[in-house]
Amino acid sequence: MAIPAAGLSPDIPVEQQPAPLPANTGAEFTEDILSIRGITKEFDGVKVLDDVSFSLKRGEIMGLIGENGAGKSTLIKIITGIYPPTAGSLALNGAPVNIPDYITARGLGISMVPQEFNLINTLTVYENIFLGNEIRKTPGFGNRKTGGFGLLDKPAMRERAARQLEELKMPVGVNQLVSRLSVAEKQMVEISKALMLRAGLLIMDEPTTTLTGHEVETLFSLMRNLKSQGVTIIFVSHKLGEIKAICDRVTVLRDGKLISVDEVSTVNEEDIARKMIGRTDFHQIFPRKLPRDSNTVVLDVQNLSIKDLLKNISFTLRKGEILGFAGLVGSGRTELAEAIMGIRATHSGTITLAGRGTVPVKKPAAAVALGMGYLSEDRQGKGIVQGFNLPQNITLISLKHYRRGIFINKKAEAEKTRSYIKTFRIAAASQKMALRYLSGGNQQKVYLSRWVDTDPAILILDEPTRGIDVNAKQEIYEFIHQLAEKGISCIVISSELEEVIGLCSRVYVMKEGTVAGCLEGPHISEEEIMFHATGLKGNGI
């Protein structure tokens, strides 16, 4: 099968160009499918990748790990044609190849499930899955994919999209608008979109961060099936247990350099973490839980309801408390946070704040004025502005404090940004860098800095460590702990049970839009949380 013209390298004769990566062969392979040779990448003179070389074998699952800022995302973007390398080269099936853009990569059989969603909210699920890969009707010749003329074969696309989602065991309607989906559902649409291309090399960048344990197992089963068909997978994850469970080999990057490539069977999770972080002193990832030294209720929510989403939600939050919300995907945790912040209109119920009484919160600006902040789970869609630099992102909500008449005090803005870079240990070559060039963990720290800069009394953190490495997680946990010590009340919403267990003094468990139980002290355990989340009876208080 000849590769498309877009996939040709201008520096390599046509007859020497590599063919697209074959998929679905059903055979086992040992030869290299992709060779990465001395790849180096610089941004503004700063090296983010430094002479990285390794190879991928056909039909293997390769884990790619490293701390945030290690260079994983940059390497993936070079393989998929989003970034050109500063130095080094790639080879497919032993032949040198130039990949100037993602369309070329796709033509060569390379597809990616991105960490941050690349979906169009105003289109339906099936339209997103087939975007750029549409099935068209050709009179007299049946259906054919992409290119040429002919009307779109929407029934065929709906049917194939439904089949793909059914394989992923995700009950999402193909005619639903993407804007109405949860983050986990959007993740499954991204996975379906990549799988529909039938690629020979599939890159999965943190695909499990929003999925439940059952959904992860479904995805892993699908990955094993693809592997058996000869598909090569690069699996990026910060969850070391997942690397051990699904990968054949694991590649570790640290500070832009290749540290090791190991057979997964020869290393344990601690070995991998040590290589990632570069130190041997491992200690408890969660700070010591704060004793309850205040019974002052700062937030009292009673009988809050949203039609078809939430029903009679009641809970209290105390001063300086870290309060957890757990539950399965779709249980209503994010919808509750958005209702408290005025992002979603409520049907009934009351919100009472200490010193303010019962308050109507109908807009996010009103919630901020009342001393509340919200770190959204959708960092890219509802959080950071990728094209803005660090100061612009950090002061986006608190900008009025930096105004001097009609001007902005850039010096004060820069000084405050420097203090946050130090406090949150943000790794950035310059304050002037656009956030799109920062790793996910550093973007999250900038996002957290923005809300701290509003001086909130209550801060809601929805999936605060989604897609960040173990070291950055520990830092985020310490920051949350420090906020609570200063008297700021925190609500932590997380799909990771160890997170709510390790951080929170109390945990409300939600199920199908209701509060199924409140756990405290020794009752905050994985077993009791799951009892309540699934509707079984536990021994909670």
N, C-alpha and C positions, 0 to 999 in steps of 0.2 A: 504494500500500500504506500503510495507516494505521499510525502508530506506536503502540506499546502505551501504556497509561495511565501506566505507570511513567516514561515518557520525557517527560511533559508538564511544562512549567515553570509554576508557580503564578502567575508574574508576566506571562505572555504569553497572550493569548487563544488558545483551542483552534484556531480556524481559521487562526491565524498560526504555529502550531507547524511546525517543519521536518519533512519526511519523512525516513525513514532513508536513509542513504547507499546509493545503488544500486551493485551490483557486477556483474561479469561482463557488461558491456554490449558488449564487443568494439569499442568506438569510441574515437577519440582525442578528448581534451577539453582546453580551455584555460581554462575558468572555474574560479573558486575553489570548492573543496569545503569547506574549513574556514578560517575567519578568526579569528586570535588577536589580541585588541584590548586593549592596555594591561594585560596580566596582571601582577599584583603578588601576591606571597605572603610573609607574615611568620610566623615562629615565635618566640614570646616576645619580640616587638618587633624581631627581627632579620630583615631582608629577605633572602630567598634568591632571589626573582625581583623584578625592578624594571622595570615598565613595558615588558614584552616584547610586541611586535606583529609579526606576519608572517602570510602566507597560504599555504595548500597548494592546488595545482591537482589536479584529477581526473586519475588515471592517471599520476602522477609518483612517483618515488622520491626523497624528501627526506632527505639526511643531516643528523643532529643531533649536533653534537660540542661538546666543551668539557672542561676539566679536571674532575677529581672535585670536586664542590662548586660547579660552575658553575650548577647549577639544572636540568639536563636531566631527571633523575628526577622532580623536583617538577612540572615542566611537563607531563610525561607523565601524572602522577597527577591533575593538574587536568583534562586532556583526557578521561581515563577515569573521572572522577567520584570518585576516591579522596580527593582533597583539594578543598575549595572555595577559590576564589581570594579573597584579601583585597580585591582591587580588579580591575577589568577584566571583560571578557566574551568569550564565544565565539559564533560564528555558523556554522551549517551551511547550505550552499547559499544564503547571503545572509540567512538568518533567524536572529534571536537564539535561543539555546538555553540552558537550564539543565540541567546534568548532575550531579545530586546523589549518584549512586552508580554502581557499575560495571554493575549490571543495566540501568540506564537507558542507559548508553553502549552496551552490547551491543545493546539494542533499537533504537538509532539507527544501528547498523551499524559500530560502533567496537570493535575487538578488539585485544588486546595479547599479545605473547610477552614475559613479564617476565624481567628479568635473573636474579632469584632465583626458584627454582622454586616453583610454587604447586600442588604435587601431593600426593596422599594416598598414603603409602607402603604402607598396608594394602590398597589397591585395585589391581586389575589395570590393565594399560596401556589396554585399551579402555574400562574404567570411568572412568578419569581423562580420557580424550579426550572422552567424552560427558557428563562430570559437569555437571549443570545444563542439558544439552541432549539428554537421553535420547530415544531413539526408542521409542514405545509402540505396542502393538497396540490397535486400536479395532475391536471386532466390527462387521462390515458396512461399515466405511469404510476399511479398509486401515490402513497405518501413518501416524502423524503424529508430529511432534516436540513436545517440551516441553509441559507443562501438561495439565490434564484428568485423566481416569482411564484405566485400561487397564494391562495387564501390560507390562513392559519387553520389547522385541523384541531379545533379546541376540544371536541369530544375525545380525540385520541390522547391529547395532552392531559386532560382531566383523568382519564382512565389510568394512564401510566403513572401519573403523580400519586393517585390514590393507592395504586399497587405498591409503589415505593414506600409510602408512609405506613401502609399496612405491614410491610416487611419490618419496619422499624417499630411496630406496635405503638404508633403515636396516633390517637384518635383526633386528628385535625381535619376539618373539612377543606377540600381543595378549593372551594369557592370563597372561603373566608378571606377578608382583607388581612394582610400581614400586620397592620397597625393594631389589630384587635388580639393578637397573639401574646402569650406570655413569653418571657425570655427563653424558657426551656423549649417551648414550641417553636420559636424562631430558630433555635439551635438545630432542631430536627429538620427544619426546612432547609437550612444551610447544608446539612449533611446530605439530604435528599438531592439537592441541587448538584453537589459534587459527584455523587454516585451515579446520577443520570448520565454523566459524560462518559462512563465506562473507561476511566483512565487506567493506564498501566502503572503510573506512580501517583499515589494519593497522599497528600499532606494534610494532616489533621492537627490543627493548632488549638490546644486546650478544648477539645470537643465535649468534655464531660463536666465542665465546671458548674453547669446549671441543671444537670440531670440527676434523677434519683438513682439509688442503687440498682433497682430493677431495670431502669432505662439504660444504665451503663452496661449491665450484663447483656441486654439485647444488642447494644452497639458492638460489644466485644464479640458476640456470636457472629454478627455480620462481618466484622473485620477478619475473623478466623476463616470464614467462608471465602472472602475475597483473596486472602492469602493462599488458600488451597487452589485458587484459580490462577495463580501466578502474579497477582497484583502486589506491588511493593508499597508499603505504607510507612511514612514518617509520622510518628506519633509524639506530639509535644504535650507534656503534662508536668505539673508540679507535684502530682500525687505519686509518690514513690511506690506505693502499693500497686497502683495501676501499671506502672512500668514493669514491675516484677510479674504481674499477672498476665500481660498481653504481649510483651515484646520478646524478640529473639536476642537482640543486642541493644546496647544503650551507649549513646555518644554524649559525653559531658563537655560543655563549654564553660569557661570561666574568664571573665574580663576580656572577651573576644578571642581567646585562645582555645585551641583544642587540648583538653586535658587527658581524655582517654576514650577508647572504644572497647567495650567489654561484652563478652557473652553474659547475658543476664543471669544464667545459671551459676556464674562464678563470683557474683557480688551480692551482698545483701543491702537492705535499705540504708543502713548506717554507712556502709562503704560509699554508696552513691552520694549521700548527703555530704560526706566528708570531702569528696572530690568537687562537688558543687561549690561548697562554701570555703574550702581551703583551710579548714581548721579541725582540730580534734576534740575541742572542749564542747560537748553537747550537754545542754542543761534543759530544764523544764521550759517548754515553749510558751506556756501560759503563766502570767504573773500570779502571785498569790491573790486569792479572792479577797476583796475588801470586806471587813466586818460591817454589819449593818449598824451604823452609828446615827442614823436619822430615820425617823418615822414620818417626816414631813412629806406629804403628798404634793407633788408639783404638777401632776397631770392626772385627771380623773375622767375617764371615758365611760359613758353609760349608754347601753342599748343602741349603739351605733349601727345603722343598717344602710345598705346600698342594694337596691332592687336586683335580685338574681345573683348577687355577689357576697354580701355580708348580711348576717342576721343577728341583731341584738348583741353586739360585741361590747363587753364591759371589762375594764382593767384599770389598775392604778400604777403610777410610776412615782418612786420616791426620790428625794434629793440625793444626788451623788450615787445613784444606783445604776448598775449595768443589768438591764432587764432583757431577757431573751424571748424571741418568738420563733417557734419551730413548727414544722408541719410539712406535709408532702407538697409537691408542685401542684398549684391550683387550689390550695387550701384557703387563700385569701390574705396572706400576710402582706404582700406588696400593696394590694388594694386598700388594706387598712391603713398602711403608712401614707398612701396617697390621699386618702380621705382626711386624715388628721392634718395633712399639709395643705388642704384645699385644692388639690389637683383633681380629685374626683368629688362630684356632688353627692352629698349624703341624703338619704330618704328620711331618716329620723335619728334621734339620739342627741346627746349633749357632750361637749368638750369643756371641761373646767380646768383653768390654770390657777395656780397659787397666786394670790394677790390680784388676779384679774377677774375672777368669777367665771361664770359660764359665758363662753365667747363663740360667736359665729365665725368659722374659718371657711371662707368661700373662695379665697384666692391664695396662691403661694406667697405673694407679697405680704398679705395679712399675717400669715403664719410666721414669716421671718420677722416682721415688726413685733410680734408677740414673743420673740426669743426662741423660735424653733428652727431647726435645720434638718435637711434630708439628703443623705448621700444615697443616690439612686443605684439600684442594681445594674441599670443600663448605663454604664459609664460613658459610652460613646454617643448613644442616642439622646440621653437626657442630662448628661453631666458636663464633661469637658468640651471645649471648642478646639478641635485639633489644629486649626490654622492660627490660633492665638498663641503668644508666647507665655512664659511663666507668670509674669506680673499681671498680664491681661486676664489670665484665667483665675488667678488667686483673688483679684480685687473685683471680679465681675459683679458680685452681689453687694459688696461693701464699698463700692466706688465713691459713694457720697462722702466718705470719711477722708478721701484723698483729693477732693476738689478744693480749689482756691478760686472762688468766683466761677468763671467759665473755663478755667484751666485745671488740668490734673497735675498734682505735685508728683512728678515722675521720680524725684529723688526719694521721697518718702515711700513711694510704691516699691522702688528698688531695694531700699533698706529693709522693708518688711519682708519682701521676697527672700532676701538673703537670710533673714532670721528663720524663715520657714524651711529653707534649704538645709540649714544647720540642724534645726529641731527635728525635722522629719527625715533627715539624711537622704535628700533627693539627689540622685546622680544625674547631673545635666552639665554639658560642656559650657553652657552659657545661659543666662536668664533670657536671652533673646531667641533661644531655640523654640520653634513651634512644637507644640506638644505631640504632634504626630511622630516626631523623631525620638520620643522617649519610650522606654519600655512600659508595659502595662502596670507594673508595680510602681514605677515612678509617676506615671499619670495618676494613679490612685492616690498617691501621697499629695500631689498638687491639688487634686479634687478635695481631699480631706482638709488641706490648708485653707482652701476657699471658705469652707464652712466654719472652721475655727476662727477665721478672720471676721466673721459676723458676730462673734462673741455670744454664742447661743447659750441658753439655760438648759435646753433639751435638744439632743442630737439623735436623729434616727439614722442608723447605718444598715442599709439593705445589702446583704452579701458583700461585706466590706473587704473580703480577701479573695474575691472571685478572680481566678487567673493569675495569681501572684505566687512567688516561690516561698519555700519554708522560712527563709531568713526574713524576707519582707513581711510575711505573715506575723512573725514574732514581733517585729517592729510595730506593726499596726496594733497588735494586742497591747503592747506596752503603751502606745499613744492613747488608746481607749481607756486604759487603766489610769493613766495620768490625768485625763479629762475628768474621770469620775472622782479622783482624789481632790480635784479643784472644785468639786461640787456640781459639775455639769452632769445632768442625768442622761444616760445613754440607753437607747433601745437598739438591740442587735438582732436583726433578722438574718437567719442563716440556714442553708440546706445541709451544712456540715454539722452533724450532731456533736462531734468533739469540740467544735467551736463554742456552741451555746453551753455545753457541759463545762468546759474549761474556763469560760469567762463570766458567766452570769450567776447572780445570786438567786434569781427566780426565773422560771421559764413558763410562759403561756404556750400551750400547744393548740394549734388550730386544725380544724377538720371541716372541709366543705363549707367554709364561710362562717363557722361558729367557733367559739372557744370550747375546746373539748376538755381542758383541764389546766390547772396551775400547779407546777411542781416547785419544791423548795428543799434546800438542804440535801440529805442523802437520796431523796426521791428524784433528783436531777440525774437520770441515768439513761443510757441508750434504750434499754428495755422499756422503761416506763414512758419515755417520749413516744416510742413506736406503738405502745399499747394504745395511747390516746390518739395518735395521728391516724391509726388504722381503724379506730372504733372499738377496739377490745378494751376490757376493763383492766386498769392497773391499780396500784396502791398509792396513788398521789394524794395530795392533801385537798 
